[in-house]
Amino acid sequence: MAKLPVRFNSMRAVFNEAAQMRLCESSGSEHYSPETSPDLSDLVNSFIERDYRIQGDYANNHDLESDSKLELLESCGFDYENKNTLENLLNNNDDEDAKRRIRSETQLACGTIGERTSHGFKRRLMSRLRDQGFDAGLCKSRWEKFGTHPPGQYEYVDVNIDGNRFIVEVFLAGEFEIARPTAGYATLLDVFPQVFVGKPEELKQVVRLMCSEIRRSMKEMDLHVPPWRRNGYMQAKWFGPYKRTINEIPVSKIPELNGSFAAKQSIGFEDLPVKAFPVKAYHCRDDFSSNKMCLKVGYLTAAFHGTG
């Protein structure tokens, strides 16, 4: 028995649809009568044949659409080898266990520490990873103007495991977004995972490949490549000089210490019981020839010797 399309809720709906189709294909009469009613099996079979014919036409059109898209990408100079290379770099199986653990915890953290575009997101991510036992740090890179590249600064999170350093980026594709990308370049951006975890060598190859594709895409669109999307500038973000911190709160945000708090925090000794002594002012006389000492420090001496 032929398999009926699942979009009909009952056999009655199938028969009604088939009957309507047969009546519309008749000689023009729109009136239904038992004498002119078609055979039930003919109704069902004709309807099934029509439904499968429609599905077949859709599949063929879909294949043609896919082929047209592939032809369009090829005509734009899209390099499938670069796409495969990018996929291999982003899904490198080296140190897979460590990457998987970092990626899993990062994904969980993203659901609790706020939006990735919010202020302090990367610092909160670093703190969350440290709370879970990872040696995570917030790296701040800063570089001066060099060549045609403007100065800049950037922050990213890294994790050290067993002597290996991993760079953690949430939505790495956003660092490579450009204006009016070609279809081929947009296809490359779709390859990026939501959370990237990789070694510096792997990320360096990703940056080099994407910067090359940026030049190609913008050249095809007759656009000028901005300095902040060139290879030198992009490489400086992750591979230039940087400072690593593990502070949960930025040093610049710590309030100035008051006198009493500074005394406790800066000395570092345990609190010791202090014996109260009366305060007495001593005044020097103008007559220095007197046998009495001008500065009498009896109470201070007693304090040091503990004699009271």
N, C-alpha and C positions, 0 to 999 in steps of 0.2 A: 504494500500500500504506500502511495506517495506521501511524503511528509508535508504537512500543511504548514504554511507560514505561521509563526508564533505571535504575530501582531494582532490576530483576531482572537477575541475572548470566547467565542462559541461557534459551533458549526452553523448556527442560524445566520450569523454574520457572514460566513463564507458563502452560504447559499444566496443570501440577499445580494451580496456583491456580485456573484457570478450571474445571477439572473438579470441584474441591472445591466451588466456588461453585454449579455447576449441580446437583450432588448434594444440596446443602443446600436448594436451591429445589424439589426433587422432592416427590413426594406423601408423603414421610416415610420412605421406604426408605433405609437407610444402607448397603446392600450394593451393590457395584459388579459389573456383569457385562457382557460384550461385547454382549449383546443390547440392553441398556438404555443403552449408551454413546452420548452425543450426537455429532453431527457435529463434526469438528475445526474447521472454519471458524466454526461457530456458537459454539464454546467461546471461540475467540480474540476474535471480534467482541463477544460479550457481555461478556467481561472488559474489553476496551478501553473499551467504552461505560461500564461501571461506574467504571473508573478516572478517566476524564475527568469523569464526573458528580461524583465526590468532589472532584476538583481545582476544579471550578466552584463547588461549595458552599463550599470553603475561601476562594476568592477573594471570593465574595459576602459571606461572614462577615467577612473582613478589611476590605472596603470599608465594611461596616456599622460595624465597630469604629472605623475612622478617622473616619467621619462622626459617630459618637457622641462621639469625643474632641473634634472640632471644635465640636460643639454644646455640650459641657461647657465648653470654653474661652470660647466666646461668652457663655454664661450667666453666667460668672464675671467678665464685663467685660473680657476680654482684648482688647487693642488691637493688631491686626495691623499697623497703620500704625507704631506704635512699634517693633515687631519689625523691620520693613523699614528704619526709620531707624537702628536700632542696627546692623544688618548693613552698611549703607552707611558708617557711621562707622568700624566696625572693619575694613572692607575698602576704605578710601579709596585711590584710585589716584594721588593727588597724591604726587610724589616717590617713585614706586613702586620705582625702581632702588635708591635709598638704603635704603628700608625693607626691601627684599628682601635686600640684603647684610647689614644688621644682624640681621635675623631669622634668616637662614641661619647666621651665625656664632654667634648666641645658642643656637640649637638644637644645634649641635655642642658648644658649651661645656657645655650642660646634661648631656651624657653623660660628662663627664670631671671636672667640678669638684664633684660631690657632689649630694646631694638639695637641692631648693630650700628645704626647711624647716630645713636644717642651719645652724649658726651661721657667720656670715661668708660666706654664699653670694653675696650681692649684691656684696660687695667682691671676691670671687674672680672673679665675672662681669665686673666692671669691669676688673680686671687682665687678664683673658683678651682682652677686646675691645681694650684698649690694645696688647697684644702683637701683635694682628693689624692694627695701624695706625690704629685708630679713636681719635678724641678723646673718650674716654669718661670719665665721672666718677661718683663716688658722692655723691649729694645727700642731705643730712640736714636734714629740716625739723623745726622745733620751734615749738610755739605754747602760749601761756598760756590760761587759762580765759577764755572770752568768752561772754557770755549764758548759755545753758543748756548750752553745750558744754564738756566737761572739757578740761584740758590734755592734750597728747600729743606724740608724736614719731614720725617715720617715715623710712625710707630707701628710695631708689629709684635706678636707674641712668639716666643720660642720655648722649646722644651728639650731638656737634656736627659737622655736615657742611655745608660751603658756606654758612655763615651761618644754617642751620636747626637747631633744637634738637628732638631726638626723645627721647621718654620710652620706656624699655624696661621691660616688666613680664612676668615669667613667672607664668602662672596668675593673670591679672587677675581672673577670675571669683571667685576666693577672697575678694577684698576686698568682694564684695557678697553673700556668703552670709548667709542669715538663717534663723531657726528656723521650722519648719513653713511652707515656701513653698507658694503655690498652684501649680496646674498651669501656669497662664499664666506666672508668674514663673520657674518652673523651665525653661520653654521658652526664656526670654530668656538664662538662664545657659548653656544649651547652645550659644548663638550665639557665645560668646567663643572666640577661638583660644587655643592653648596659649601662644603667645608674642605679646604685643601690642607693636607699634612704631608710635607715632603722635606727632603734634605736640601741644603743650599745648592748643591750641584744640580739637582733636578729642577729647582725653581729657576736657576740661572738659564738653563736651556729653554724653559718655558718662556721666559722673558725675551730671550733672543729670537725665538721663533715668532712670537706674537708681534714683536716690534717690526719684524720683516713683513709680516702680513698686514700690519697697519700701514706701512709705506705703500704696499701694493694696492690696498683698498682705497686709500685716499688719493692715490695717483689716478686710479680709474675714475674716481668721482671728481677729478680735477680740483682737489683740495690741497691746501698746504698742511704739512704735518707740524703740529704745534710742538714746541720744545719739550713740554712735559709728557709727550708720548714717544719721544725718541729713546733709543736704546741706552745711551749714556745716562740720561736722567732716570729712566726706569731701573737700571741696574743699581744706581746710587741708593735707591730706597731700601733695598735689602742687603746690599753687599758693600756699602760704604762704611766709614767709621761710625760706631754706635756705642751708646752707653746702656748697660743692662741694669735694671732695678727690679727689686722684689717688694717694694713698698706698696701697701694697699692704698695709702693716701699720698698724693703728691706732696713733696716737701714744701712747695710754694703755698700749699693750702693749710699747713700746720700753723695755728695761731701763735703769735709771739708769746714767749714764756714770761709770766710775771715774776716778781722778785722771790716770793716764798716758794713758788713751784720750781723756779730755776735752782734755788738752793738745794732742794731735795734731789732734783734730777741730774744736775751737773756734777755733784760731788761723788755720788755713787756709794757712800758709806751707809751702813745701817743706822737707823735712828737710835740715838743714845739719850738716856734721861739727862736732862739739864737742870741743875740746881739753881733756883732763883736767888738772885742777889739784889740787894737794894741799889737803886740808882742814886749816885751822889755826884754832884758836879764839883770840880776842882778848878780854882782860879789862881793864876800866877800873880804874885805881887810885883810891883815895879821895882822893889828893893831886892836885887839879886844877891846882895851881900849877906842876907840872912842865912843862918845855919840850917833853917828848915828847908827841906826840898820843895821846890816849886811844884813839881808834878808828883803828887802822892798817889801811889798805885796799890795801896794796901788791899783793896777789895779785889783788884785784878790778880795780885799775887796769891791771895787766898783762893781764888777760883782755880788757878793752875795747880796749886798744891792740895786742893781739896780740904783745907783746914776750916773752911767756913768763916 
